[in-house]
Amino acid sequence: MKKLFTSIAFIFSISVNSQSTLPNISLNSLDGNEINIQAISDNDKIAVVSLWATWCVPCIKELDAISEYYEEWKEEVNFDLYAISTDDSRTIKRVNAMVNGKGWEYTILLDSNNELQRALGASTIPLTLIVKNNKIVYRHSGYSAGVEFELFDKIKELK
């Protein structure tokens, strides 16, 4: 029993530590630029990070729902959304076509080796984070209709 408790405590501590700040990881954008994840929320900038994949229907529904309001919300509160694809080498070729087809105006980054996903302890997607000053201040996993409004309320609270 003690061994089980120690193992659970260890896993919990790893999970808590991985959730408090963004890791020092660089990812490529669709146009080949390298972006360090820690740099996206410097100087009180609010950033939303959404881990998704082309095969994940709830991920696509969430990004579509946010897309409907994104420009309007950006005018009200200055923030950026980084949609980070976790597609692997077999499905990564679909990302560009899907983004173009959907007309998403987000910054799209590629985490094809799942380095960021592992560092964040994200066992499922979609995973949506709000980050400010490199601190993760909100974390939500999964998608159900209307959760995008909860996300925007949390963003407004940080303004």
C-alpha positions in Angstrom: 0.0 0.0 0.0 2.8 2.4 0.9 4.5 1.7 -2.5 1.2 2.5 -4.3 0.8 5.7 -2.4 4.4 6.7 -3.2 3.8 6.0 -6.9 0.6 8.0 -6.9 2.3 10.9 -5.1 5.2 10.8 -7.6 2.9 10.8 -10.6 0.8 13.6 -9.1 3.9 15.8 -8.5 5.1 15.3 -12.1 1.6 16.2 -13.3 1.4 19.3 -11.1 4.9 20.5 -12.1 4.2 20.0 -15.8 1.0 22.1 -15.6 2.4 25.2 -13.9 4.5 26.7 -16.7 5.1 26.1 -20.4 8.1 24.0 -21.1 11.2 25.4 -23.0 10.3 23.7 -26.3 10.5 25.1 -29.8 8.0 24.0 -32.5 7.7 24.8 -36.2 4.9 26.7 -37.7 3.3 25.7 -41.0 5.6 28.1 -42.9 8.7 26.6 -41.2 9.4 29.3 -38.6 10.5 28.1 -35.2 8.6 29.4 -32.2 9.7 28.8 -28.6 6.6 28.1 -26.6 7.8 30.0 -23.6 7.9 33.2 -25.7 4.2 33.2 -26.6 3.0 34.8 -23.4 5.7 37.3 -22.4 5.0 40.7 -21.0 1.5 40.1 -19.7 0.4 38.8 -23.1 -2.5 36.3 -22.9 -2.1 33.2 -25.1 -4.5 30.3 -25.7 -2.9 27.0 -26.5 -5.1 24.3 -28.1 -3.6 20.8 -28.7 -5.5 19.1 -31.5 -5.2 16.7 -34.4 -6.8 16.2 -37.8 -8.3 12.9 -36.7 -9.9 14.4 -33.5 -13.5 15.3 -34.1 -14.0 17.2 -30.8 -10.7 19.1 -31.4 -12.0 20.3 -34.8 -15.4 21.2 -33.4 -13.7 23.3 -30.7 -11.5 25.2 -33.1 -14.4 25.7 -35.4 -16.5 27.1 -32.6 -13.8 29.5 -31.4 -13.2 30.5 -35.0 -16.7 32.0 -35.3 -15.9 34.5 -32.5 -12.1 34.8 -32.7 -11.7 38.2 -34.5 -14.4 39.8 -32.3 -12.9 38.4 -29.1 -9.4 39.5 -30.2 -10.7 43.1 -30.6 -12.2 43.0 -27.1 -9.2 41.3 -25.4 -5.7 41.2 -26.9 -4.8 37.5 -27.0 -3.5 35.0 -29.5 -4.5 31.4 -30.1 -1.9 28.8 -31.0 -3.4 25.7 -32.4 -0.8 23.0 -31.9 -1.2 19.9 -34.1 -0.2 16.6 -32.5 -0.5 14.8 -35.7 2.3 12.2 -36.3 4.3 11.5 -39.4 1.4 9.5 -40.9 -1.2 12.3 -40.6 0.8 15.5 -40.5 0.3 16.0 -44.3 -3.4 16.7 -43.6 -2.8 19.7 -41.3 -2.2 22.4 -43.9 -5.1 21.3 -46.1 -7.5 21.2 -43.1 -6.4 24.6 -41.8 -6.8 26.2 -45.2 -10.1 24.5 -45.8 -11.4 25.7 -42.4 -10.0 29.2 -42.8 -8.7 29.2 -39.2 -6.8 32.4 -38.5 -4.8 30.9 -35.6 -1.1 30.4 -35.5 -0.6 26.7 -36.3 2.3 24.9 -34.8 3.4 21.3 -35.2 4.2 18.9 -32.4 4.6 15.9 -34.5 6.9 14.0 -32.0 4.5 14.9 -29.2 7.2 16.5 -27.1 5.0 19.3 -25.9 2.0 17.0 -25.3 4.2 14.8 -23.1 5.7 17.7 -21.3 2.3 19.1 -20.5 1.1 15.7 -19.3 -1.7 15.8 -21.8 -3.1 12.2 -22.1 -6.1 13.3 -24.2 -6.9 16.0 -26.7 -8.3 18.5 -27.2 -6.4 20.2 -24.4 -6.9 24.0 -24.1 -4.7 26.2 -21.9 -4.7 29.8 -21.1 -1.2 31.1 -20.5 -0.1 34.5 -19.1 3.6 35.3 -18.3 4.4 31.8 -19.1 2.2 30.5 -16.3 -0.7 28.1 -17.2 -3.7 29.8 -15.5 -6.4 27.7 -17.0 -6.6 24.1 -18.3 -9.5 22.3 -19.9 -9.6 18.9 -21.6 -12.3 17.7 -23.9 -15.0 19.7 -25.8 -18.7 20.2 -25.4 -20.8 22.8 -27.2 -20.6 26.2 -25.4 -17.3 25.6 -23.6 -15.7 28.3 -25.9 -17.8 30.9 -24.0 -16.3 29.7 -20.7 -12.9 30.0 -22.3 -13.6 33.6 -23.3 -14.9 34.5 -19.8 -11.6 33.2 -18.3 -9.6 35.3 -20.9 -11.6 38.4 -20.0 -10.9 37.8 -16.3 -7.2 38.0 -17.0 -7.4 41.3 -19.0 
